[in-house]
Amino acid sequence: PFSPDMNPMEHLWDELERRMKKTPAKNEKELRETLQAEWKNIGQDVTNKLVESVPNRLYECTRMKRYPTRY
């Protein structure tokens, strides 16, 4: 029933989506430009944090068994 998202890439897409919501595009060209700019602006600190969180995610999943985790 509860399936935590263990894939750091999915969380990276979520980060991009949050950033995109701050500056809605008016047309396809603007959307493309904003996507590329925001993707480039996601810092290494964000990706490092996601990768470093994987062991904690795994631990929480095994600890909580089939119950929801904070992830």
C-alpha positions in Angstrom: 0.0 0.0 0.0 2.8 2.5 0.9 5.7 2.7 -1.4 8.5 5.2 -0.6 10.3 6.6 -3.5 13.8 5.3 -3.2 15.0 6.8 -6.5 17.1 10.0 -6.0 16.4 11.0 -9.6 12.7 11.2 -8.9 13.4 13.6 -6.1 15.6 15.6 -8.5 12.6 15.9 -10.9 10.5 17.1 -7.9 13.1 19.8 -7.2 12.9 20.9 -10.9 9.1 20.9 -10.8 9.1 23.1 -7.6 11.5 25.6 -9.3 9.4 25.6 -12.5 6.2 26.5 -10.6 7.9 29.7 -9.4 8.2 31.1 -13.0 5.3 29.8 -15.1 6.1 29.8 -18.9 3.9 31.7 -21.3 4.8 29.6 -24.3 6.8 26.6 -25.4 10.0 28.5 -26.1 9.9 30.1 -22.6 9.2 26.7 -21.1 12.2 25.2 -22.8 14.5 28.1 -21.8 13.3 28.0 -18.2 13.7 24.3 -17.9 17.2 24.4 -19.2 18.1 27.3 -16.9 16.6 25.8 -13.8 18.2 22.4 -14.5 21.6 24.1 -14.7 20.9 26.0 -11.5 20.3 22.9 -9.4 23.6 22.8 -7.5 25.8 19.9 -6.6 24.8 20.4 -3.0 21.3 19.3 -3.9 22.4 16.2 -5.8 24.9 15.3 -3.0 22.2 15.6 -0.4 19.9 13.3 -2.4 22.6 10.7 -2.8 23.7 10.9 0.8 20.1 10.4 1.9 19.8 6.9 0.3 21.2 5.0 3.3 18.8 6.7 5.6 15.9 6.0 3.3 16.9 2.3 3.2 17.2 2.2 6.9 13.8 3.8 7.4 12.2 1.4 5.0 13.6 -1.7 6.8 12.8 -0.2 10.2 9.2 0.7 9.4 8.6 -2.5 7.4 5.4 -1.8 5.5 4.4 1.3 7.4 4.9 4.8 5.9 8.2 6.6 6.3 8.9 10.3 6.2 10.2 9.8 2.7 
